[in-house]
Amino acid sequence: MLWFTGIGIYGTSGLSQKALDIIAGCDIIYLERFTSLVSDKEIKDLMSLPSFVSKKVNPVQRWFVEDGRQILAEAKDKDVVLLSYGDPMVATTFSELRLRAIEEGVKVSVVYGISGITTIISEIGLQVYKIGKIVTMMEATQSAISVYNAIFNNLKCNCHTLILTEYRYDDDNSIFFLDPKEVILKLKGIEEDLAFRVINDASFLIVASRVGTSEQKIVSGKAESLLNLDYGDGPHSIIFPSTLHFIEKKSITKLTLNIDPPLDNTAPPDNIPIRMMKKYVPMIRNEITKIRNGEPLLISSNKKMLEILDSAEYYIEDAVNFLSEGKNELAILSIGYADGLVDSLNTMIRRKEVYR
């Protein structure tokens, strides 16, 4: 039997009575230390509980759980508990191992714990149904690109972005937490390259550190303000809000260390369709004006050319309207049609080809 058991976020006090009863009757206990920090002190606290008497807690790293062969082999004829921080099935590593266990005929059960993700949202006072895609920022530079794109896409859906940050507990017992300031600086670096107007110094962010511990600290303010703070040890999470409900704004001011008044990060992101419209709409309108003014006699005497110019202008207006409605693909198609018509007219004029 394999039990996936969540510790919750409050150390030993986060274990449910059901979890303690299962641990008391199990044969092997594994404790993962890669989804979040479980300190040596917390392990000692676990060992002091009556359910753990005469039992050994085996701390394991990510590779051991991802490999999973030893866990599954033992769970075929023994009761094995895999303890994890928070709620176990939030991590895809455990979901995958659960499916492998079922496929190999191992009995599986889950004891759910309090999730750090829902706790962060609740501690800040955000509305959970407004949370968009959740992402993790890693130390590697390329990670910032995917996080930046997630924020961009969430903003288009008017959703908040929860950014989890990298934590590592290495075999040499060294601990690494990615600093929130590094996250902000990495995102600003991507902004300089992509320029989609996702983040700037005035962007309003919320940094949640060590949620669920006695050292919990949640700070909110503009990016430029948050870059001046020291956040200490992690784990850290960052929330990039979209439109804030007035209750959410009030909650932020009351429940966090609020440096700057809460602001919506709702300036329209400068995505590819918007950038295309900015470039092509004035350019094509200018070309139409040049054609009308440059060949007034030719145009006025040619009904077909007048119709083509009018159609090009209609397509431009369609493109602008489609963009305002969020129909980006139709906007691009329409501006493409307008550009094609104007380009064809210019070609005919250069070649002295006139419709009769």
Contacts in CASP RR format, 6 or more apart in sequence:
PFRMAT RR
TARGET T0000
AUTHOR 0000-0000-0000
METHOD contacts of the structure
MODEL  1
MLWFTGIGIYGTSGLSQKALDIIAGCDIIYLERFTSLVSDKEIKDLMSLP
SFVSKKVNPVQRWFVEDGRQILAEAKDKDVVLLSYGDPMVATTFSELRLR
AIEEGVKVSVVYGISGITTIISEIGLQVYKIGKIVTMMEATQSAISVYNA
IFNNLKCNCHTLILTEYRYDDDNSIFFLDPKEVILKLKGIEEDLAFRVIN
DASFLIVASRVGTSEQKIVSGKAESLLNLDYGDGPHSIIFPSTLHFIEKK
SITKLTLNIDPPLDNTAPPDNIPIRMMKKYVPMIRNEITKIRNGEPLLIS
SNKKMLEILDSAEYYIEDAVNFLSEGKNELAILSIGYADGLVDSLNTMIR
RKEVYR
1 75 0 8 1.000
1 78 0 8 1.000
1 79 0 8 1.000
1 80 0 8 1.000
1 106 0 8 1.000
1 107 0 8 1.000
1 108 0 8 1.000
1 109 0 8 1.000
2 71 0 8 1.000
2 72 0 8 1.000
2 75 0 8 1.000
2 80 0 8 1.000
2 82 0 8 1.000
2 98 0 8 1.000
2 101 0 8 1.000
2 106 0 8 1.000
2 107 0 8 1.000
2 108 0 8 1.000
2 109 0 8 1.000
3 22 0 8 1.000
3 26 0 8 1.000
3 79 0 8 1.000
3 80 0 8 1.000
3 81 0 8 1.000
3 82 0 8 1.000
3 108 0 8 1.000
3 109 0 8 1.000
3 110 0 8 1.000
3 111 0 8 1.000
4 82 0 8 1.000
4 84 0 8 1.000
4 88 0 8 1.000
4 89 0 8 1.000
4 94 0 8 1.000
4 98 0 8 1.000
4 108 0 8 1.000
4 109 0 8 1.000
4 110 0 8 1.000
4 111 0 8 1.000
5 15 0 8 1.000
5 19 0 8 1.000
5 22 0 8 1.000
5 23 0 8 1.000
5 81 0 8 1.000
5 82 0 8 1.000
5 83 0 8 1.000
5 84 0 8 1.000
5 88 0 8 1.000
5 110 0 8 1.000
5 111 0 8 1.000
6 15 0 8 1.000
6 19 0 8 1.000
6 83 0 8 1.000
6 84 0 8 1.000
6 85 0 8 1.000
6 86 0 8 1.000
6 87 0 8 1.000
6 88 0 8 1.000
6 111 0 8 1.000
6 112 0 8 1.000
6 113 0 8 1.000
7 14 0 8 1.000
7 15 0 8 1.000
7 19 0 8 1.000
7 38 0 8 1.000
7 83 0 8 1.000
7 84 0 8 1.000
7 85 0 8 1.000
7 86 0 8 1.000
7 113 0 8 1.000
8 14 0 8 1.000
8 15 0 8 1.000
8 85 0 8 1.000
8 86 0 8 1.000
8 87 0 8 1.000
8 113 0 8 1.000
8 114 0 8 1.000
8 115 0 8 1.000
8 116 0 8 1.000
9 85 0 8 1.000
9 86 0 8 1.000
9 114 0 8 1.000
9 115 0 8 1.000
9 116 0 8 1.000
9 119 0 8 1.000
9 211 0 8 1.000
9 212 0 8 1.000
9 213 0 8 1.000
10 114 0 8 1.000
10 212 0 8 1.000
11 42 0 8 1.000
11 45 0 8 1.000
12 42 0 8 1.000
12 45 0 8 1.000
12 46 0 8 1.000
12 49 0 8 1.000
14 113 0 8 1.000
14 114 0 8 1.000
15 23 0 8 1.000
15 49 0 8 1.000
16 111 0 8 1.000
16 113 0 8 1.000
18 111 0 8 1.000
19 111 0 8 1.000
19 113 0 8 1.000
20 49 0 8 1.000
20 50 0 8 1.000
20 51 0 8 1.000
21 51 0 8 1.000
22 79 0 8 1.000
22 81 0 8 1.000
22 111 0 8 1.000
23 29 0 8 1.000
23 51 0 8 1.000
23 52 0 8 1.000
23 55 0 8 1.000
23 81 0 8 1.000
24 50 0 8 1.000
24 51 0 8 1.000
25 79 0 8 1.000
26 55 0 8 1.000
26 79 0 8 1.000
26 80 0 8 1.000
26 81 0 8 1.000
27 74 0 8 1.000
27 78 0 8 1.000
27 79 0 8 1.000
27 80 0 8 1.000
28 58 0 8 1.000
28 74 0 8 1.000
28 78 0 8 1.000
28 79 0 8 1.000
28 80 0 8 1.000
28 81 0 8 1.000
29 52 0 8 1.000
29 55 0 8 1.000
29 56 0 8 1.000
29 57 0 8 1.000
29 58 0 8 1.000
29 80 0 8 1.000
29 81 0 8 1.000
29 83 0 8 1.000
30 58 0 8 1.000
30 59 0 8 1.000
30 60 0 8 1.000
30 64 0 8 1.000
30 65 0 8 1.000
30 71 0 8 1.000
30 80 0 8 1.000
30 81 0 8 1.000
30 82 0 8 1.000
30 83 0 8 1.000
31 38 0 8 1.000
31 43 0 8 1.000
31 46 0 8 1.000
31 57 0 8 1.000
31 58 0 8 1.000
31 59 0 8 1.000
31 60 0 8 1.000
31 82 0 8 1.000
31 83 0 8 1.000
31 84 0 8 1.000
32 38 0 8 1.000
32 59 0 8 1.000
32 60 0 8 1.000
32 61 0 8 1.000
32 62 0 8 1.000
32 65 0 8 1.000
32 82 0 8 1.000
32 83 0 8 1.000
32 84 0 8 1.000
32 85 0 8 1.000
33 59 0 8 1.000
33 60 0 8 1.000
33 61 0 8 1.000
33 169 0 8 1.000
34 61 0 8 1.000
34 62 0 8 1.000
34 65 0 8 1.000
34 167 0 8 1.000
34 168 0 8 1.000
34 169 0 8 1.000
35 84 0 8 1.000
35 85 0 8 1.000
35 86 0 8 1.000
35 90 0 8 1.000
35 91 0 8 1.000
35 93 0 8 1.000
35 167 0 8 1.000
36 85 0 8 1.000
36 86 0 8 1.000
36 167 0 8 1.000
36 235 0 8 1.000
37 85 0 8 1.000
37 167 0 8 1.000
37 169 0 8 1.000
37 175 0 8 1.000
37 234 0 8 1.000
37 235 0 8 1.000
38 59 0 8 1.000
38 85 0 8 1.000
43 57 0 8 1.000
43 59 0 8 1.000
46 52 0 8 1.000
46 57 0 8 1.000
46 83 0 8 1.000
47 55 0 8 1.000
47 57 0 8 1.000
57 83 0 8 1.000
61 169 0 8 1.000
61 171 0 8 1.000
62 93 0 8 1.000
64 70 0 8 1.000
64 71 0 8 1.000
65 71 0 8 1.000
65 82 0 8 1.000
65 93 0 8 1.000
65 94 0 8 1.000
65 97 0 8 1.000
66 93 0 8 1.000
66 96 0 8 1.000
66 97 0 8 1.000
68 97 0 8 1.000
68 100 0 8 1.000
71 80 0 8 1.000
71 82 0 8 1.000
71 97 0 8 1.000
72 97 0 8 1.000
72 100 0 8 1.000
72 101 0 8 1.000
72 104 0 8 1.000
72 106 0 8 1.000
74 80 0 8 1.000
75 101 0 8 1.000
75 106 0 8 1.000
75 107 0 8 1.000
76 104 0 8 1.000
76 105 0 8 1.000
76 106 0 8 1.000
82 88 0 8 1.000
82 94 0 8 1.000
82 97 0 8 1.000
84 91 0 8 1.000
84 94 0 8 1.000
86 113 0 8 1.000
86 114 0 8 1.000
86 115 0 8 1.000
86 116 0 8 1.000
87 112 0 8 1.000
87 113 0 8 1.000
87 114 0 8 1.000
87 115 0 8 1.000
87 116 0 8 1.000
87 117 0 8 1.000
88 94 0 8 1.000
88 110 0 8 1.000
88 111 0 8 1.000
88 112 0 8 1.000
88 113 0 8 1.000
89 95 0 8 1.000
89 98 0 8 1.000
89 110 0 8 1.000
89 112 0 8 1.000
90 115 0 8 1.000
90 117 0 8 1.000
98 108 0 8 1.000
98 110 0 8 1.000
101 108 0 8 1.000
102 108 0 8 1.000
116 211 0 8 1.000
116 212 0 8 1.000
117 134 0 8 1.000
117 162 0 8 1.000
117 164 0 8 1.000
118 128 0 8 1.000
119 211 0 8 1.000
119 212 0 8 1.000
120 162 0 8 1.000
120 208 0 8 1.000
120 211 0 8 1.000
120 237 0 8 1.000
120 239 0 8 1.000
121 128 0 8 1.000
121 131 0 8 1.000
121 162 0 8 1.000
122 128 0 8 1.000
123 208 0 8 1.000
123 211 0 8 1.000
123 216 0 8 1.000
123 218 0 8 1.000
123 255 0 8 1.000
124 206 0 8 1.000
124 208 0 8 1.000
124 218 0 8 1.000
124 220 0 8 1.000
124 239 0 8 1.000
124 251 0 8 1.000
124 252 0 8 1.000
124 255 0 8 1.000
124 256 0 8 1.000
125 247 0 8 1.000
125 248 0 8 1.000
125 251 0 8 1.000
125 252 0 8 1.000
125 255 0 8 1.000
126 160 0 8 1.000
126 239 0 8 1.000
126 241 0 8 1.000
126 248 0 8 1.000
126 251 0 8 1.000
127 245 0 8 1.000
127 247 0 8 1.000
127 248 0 8 1.000
130 158 0 8 1.000
130 159 0 8 1.000
130 160 0 8 1.000
130 242 0 8 1.000
130 245 0 8 1.000
131 159 0 8 1.000
131 160 0 8 1.000
131 161 0 8 1.000
131 162 0 8 1.000
132 154 0 8 1.000
132 157 0 8 1.000
132 159 0 8 1.000
132 160 0 8 1.000
132 161 0 8 1.000
132 162 0 8 1.000
133 150 0 8 1.000
133 153 0 8 1.000
133 154 0 8 1.000
133 159 0 8 1.000
133 161 0 8 1.000
134 161 0 8 1.000
134 162 0 8 1.000
134 163 0 8 1.000
134 164 0 8 1.000
135 146 0 8 1.000
135 147 0 8 1.000
135 150 0 8 1.000
135 161 0 8 1.000
135 162 0 8 1.000
135 163 0 8 1.000
135 164 0 8 1.000
136 143 0 8 1.000
136 147 0 8 1.000
136 163 0 8 1.000
136 164 0 8 1.000
136 165 0 8 1.000
136 166 0 8 1.000
137 143 0 8 1.000
137 144 0 8 1.000
137 147 0 8 1.000
137 163 0 8 1.000
137 164 0 8 1.000
137 165 0 8 1.000
137 166 0 8 1.000
137 178 0 8 1.000
137 183 0 8 1.000
137 186 0 8 1.000
137 238 0 8 1.000
138 166 0 8 1.000
138 178 0 8 1.000
139 166 0 8 1.000
139 176 0 8 1.000
139 178 0 8 1.000
139 182 0 8 1.000
141 186 0 8 1.000
143 186 0 8 1.000
144 183 0 8 1.000
144 186 0 8 1.000
144 187 0 8 1.000
144 189 0 8 1.000
144 190 0 8 1.000
145 190 0 8 1.000
147 163 0 8 1.000
147 183 0 8 1.000
147 186 0 8 1.000
147 187 0 8 1.000
148 187 0 8 1.000
148 190 0 8 1.000
148 191 0 8 1.000
148 194 0 8 1.000
148 196 0 8 1.000
148 198 0 8 1.000
148 199 0 8 1.000
150 161 0 8 1.000
151 161 0 8 1.000
151 163 0 8 1.000
151 187 0 8 1.000
151 198 0 8 1.000
151 199 0 8 1.000
151 240 0 8 1.000
152 196 0 8 1.000
152 198 0 8 1.000
152 269 0 8 1.000
152 271 0 8 1.000
154 160 0 8 1.000
154 161 0 8 1.000
154 240 0 8 1.000
154 242 0 8 1.000
155 161 0 8 1.000
155 198 0 8 1.000
155 242 0 8 1.000
155 265 0 8 1.000
155 266 0 8 1.000
155 269 0 8 1.000
156 269 0 8 1.000
156 271 0 8 1.000
157 242 0 8 1.000
158 242 0 8 1.000
158 243 0 8 1.000
158 266 0 8 1.000
159 242 0 8 1.000
160 239 0 8 1.000
160 240 0 8 1.000
160 241 0 8 1.000
160 242 0 8 1.000
161 239 0 8 1.000
161 240 0 8 1.000
161 242 0 8 1.000
162 237 0 8 1.000
162 238 0 8 1.000
162 239 0 8 1.000
163 183 0 8 1.000
163 237 0 8 1.000
163 238 0 8 1.000
163 239 0 8 1.000
163 240 0 8 1.000
164 235 0 8 1.000
164 237 0 8 1.000
165 177 0 8 1.000
165 178 0 8 1.000
165 180 0 8 1.000
165 183 0 8 1.000
165 234 0 8 1.000
165 235 0 8 1.000
165 236 0 8 1.000
165 237 0 8 1.000
165 238 0 8 1.000
166 176 0 8 1.000
166 177 0 8 1.000
166 178 0 8 1.000
167 175 0 8 1.000
167 176 0 8 1.000
167 177 0 8 1.000
167 178 0 8 1.000
167 234 0 8 1.000
167 235 0 8 1.000
168 174 0 8 1.000
168 175 0 8 1.000
168 176 0 8 1.000
169 175 0 8 1.000
170 176 0 8 1.000
175 233 0 8 1.000
177 232 0 8 1.000
177 233 0 8 1.000
177 234 0 8 1.000
177 235 0 8 1.000
177 236 0 8 1.000
178 236 0 8 1.000
179 231 0 8 1.000
179 232 0 8 1.000
179 236 0 8 1.000
180 207 0 8 1.000
180 209 0 8 1.000
180 226 0 8 1.000
180 231 0 8 1.000
180 236 0 8 1.000
180 238 0 8 1.000
181 226 0 8 1.000
181 227 0 8 1.000
181 229 0 8 1.000
181 231 0 8 1.000
183 236 0 8 1.000
183 238 0 8 1.000
184 199 0 8 1.000
184 205 0 8 1.000
184 223 0 8 1.000
184 226 0 8 1.000
184 227 0 8 1.000
184 238 0 8 1.000
185 227 0 8 1.000
187 198 0 8 1.000
187 199 0 8 1.000
188 199 0 8 1.000
188 200 0 8 1.000
188 223 0 8 1.000
191 197 0 8 1.000
191 198 0 8 1.000
191 199 0 8 1.000
191 200 0 8 1.000
195 270 0 8 1.000
196 269 0 8 1.000
196 270 0 8 1.000
196 271 0 8 1.000
197 267 0 8 1.000
197 268 0 8 1.000
197 269 0 8 1.000
197 270 0 8 1.000
198 269 0 8 1.000
199 223 0 8 1.000
199 240 0 8 1.000
199 265 0 8 1.000
200 223 0 8 1.000
201 222 0 8 1.000
201 223 0 8 1.000
201 224 0 8 1.000
202 222 0 8 1.000
202 223 0 8 1.000
202 224 0 8 1.000
202 263 0 8 1.000
203 222 0 8 1.000
203 223 0 8 1.000
203 240 0 8 1.000
203 265 0 8 1.000
204 220 0 8 1.000
204 221 0 8 1.000
204 222 0 8 1.000
204 223 0 8 1.000
204 241 0 8 1.000
204 260 0 8 1.000
204 262 0 8 1.000
204 263 0 8 1.000
204 264 0 8 1.000
204 265 0 8 1.000
205 220 0 8 1.000
205 221 0 8 1.000
205 222 0 8 1.000
205 223 0 8 1.000
205 226 0 8 1.000
205 238 0 8 1.000
205 239 0 8 1.000
205 240 0 8 1.000
205 241 0 8 1.000
206 218 0 8 1.000
206 219 0 8 1.000
206 220 0 8 1.000
206 221 0 8 1.000
206 238 0 8 1.000
206 239 0 8 1.000
206 241 0 8 1.000
206 252 0 8 1.000
206 256 0 8 1.000
207 218 0 8 1.000
207 219 0 8 1.000
207 220 0 8 1.000
207 226 0 8 1.000
207 229 0 8 1.000
207 231 0 8 1.000
207 236 0 8 1.000
207 237 0 8 1.000
207 238 0 8 1.000
208 216 0 8 1.000
208 217 0 8 1.000
208 218 0 8 1.000
208 236 0 8 1.000
208 237 0 8 1.000
208 238 0 8 1.000
208 239 0 8 1.000
209 215 0 8 1.000
209 216 0 8 1.000
209 217 0 8 1.000
209 218 0 8 1.000
209 219 0 8 1.000
209 231 0 8 1.000
209 232 0 8 1.000
209 233 0 8 1.000
209 234 0 8 1.000
209 235 0 8 1.000
209 236 0 8 1.000
209 237 0 8 1.000
210 216 0 8 1.000
210 217 0 8 1.000
210 233 0 8 1.000
210 234 0 8 1.000
210 235 0 8 1.000
211 218 0 8 1.000
211 235 0 8 1.000
211 237 0 8 1.000
217 231 0 8 1.000
217 257 0 8 1.000
218 255 0 8 1.000
218 256 0 8 1.000
218 257 0 8 1.000
219 226 0 8 1.000
219 229 0 8 1.000
219 231 0 8 1.000
219 256 0 8 1.000
219 257 0 8 1.000
219 258 0 8 1.000
219 259 0 8 1.000
220 252 0 8 1.000
220 256 0 8 1.000
220 257 0 8 1.000
220 258 0 8 1.000
220 259 0 8 1.000
220 260 0 8 1.000
220 262 0 8 1.000
221 258 0 8 1.000
221 259 0 8 1.000
221 260 0 8 1.000
221 262 0 8 1.000
222 259 0 8 1.000
222 260 0 8 1.000
222 263 0 8 1.000
225 259 0 8 1.000
225 260 0 8 1.000
226 259 0 8 1.000
240 265 0 8 1.000
241 248 0 8 1.000
241 262 0 8 1.000
241 264 0 8 1.000
241 265 0 8 1.000
242 264 0 8 1.000
242 265 0 8 1.000
242 266 0 8 1.000
243 264 0 8 1.000
243 266 0 8 1.000
244 252 0 8 1.000
244 262 0 8 1.000
244 263 0 8 1.000
244 264 0 8 1.000
248 262 0 8 1.000
249 262 0 8 1.000
252 258 0 8 1.000
252 262 0 8 1.000
253 261 0 8 1.000
253 262 0 8 1.000
268 274 0 8 1.000
271 328 0 8 1.000
273 323 0 8 1.000
273 328 0 8 1.000
273 331 0 8 1.000
273 332 0 8 1.000
274 323 0 8 1.000
276 332 0 8 1.000
276 335 0 8 1.000
277 319 0 8 1.000
277 320 0 8 1.000
277 323 0 8 1.000
277 331 0 8 1.000
277 335 0 8 1.000
280 335 0 8 1.000
280 336 0 8 1.000
280 338 0 8 1.000
280 339 0 8 1.000
281 316 0 8 1.000
281 319 0 8 1.000
281 320 0 8 1.000
281 335 0 8 1.000
284 312 0 8 1.000
284 316 0 8 1.000
284 335 0 8 1.000
284 338 0 8 1.000
284 339 0 8 1.000
284 342 0 8 1.000
285 313 0 8 1.000
285 316 0 8 1.000
287 342 0 8 1.000
287 346 0 8 1.000
288 309 0 8 1.000
288 312 0 8 1.000
288 313 0 8 1.000
288 342 0 8 1.000
291 299 0 8 1.000
291 309 0 8 1.000
291 342 0 8 1.000
291 345 0 8 1.000
291 346 0 8 1.000
291 349 0 8 1.000
292 299 0 8 1.000
292 309 0 8 1.000
295 349 0 8 1.000
298 305 0 8 1.000
298 349 0 8 1.000
298 354 0 8 1.000
299 305 0 8 1.000
299 306 0 8 1.000
299 309 0 8 1.000
300 306 0 8 1.000
302 354 0 8 1.000
302 355 0 8 1.000
302 356 0 8 1.000
304 355 0 8 1.000
304 356 0 8 1.000
305 345 0 8 1.000
305 348 0 8 1.000
305 354 0 8 1.000
305 355 0 8 1.000
308 341 0 8 1.000
308 344 0 8 1.000
308 345 0 8 1.000
309 341 0 8 1.000
309 342 0 8 1.000
309 345 0 8 1.000
311 341 0 8 1.000
312 337 0 8 1.000
312 338 0 8 1.000
312 340 0 8 1.000
312 341 0 8 1.000
312 342 0 8 1.000
312 345 0 8 1.000
313 338 0 8 1.000
315 334 0 8 1.000
315 335 0 8 1.000
315 336 0 8 1.000
315 337 0 8 1.000
315 338 0 8 1.000
315 341 0 8 1.000
316 334 0 8 1.000
316 335 0 8 1.000
316 338 0 8 1.000
318 330 0 8 1.000
318 331 0 8 1.000
318 334 0 8 1.000
319 330 0 8 1.000
319 331 0 8 1.000
319 332 0 8 1.000
319 334 0 8 1.000
319 335 0 8 1.000
319 336 0 8 1.000
319 338 0 8 1.000
320 331 0 8 1.000
322 328 0 8 1.000
322 330 0 8 1.000
322 331 0 8 1.000
322 334 0 8 1.000
323 331 0 8 1.000
347 353 0 8 1.000
348 354 0 8 1.000
348 355 0 8 1.000
END
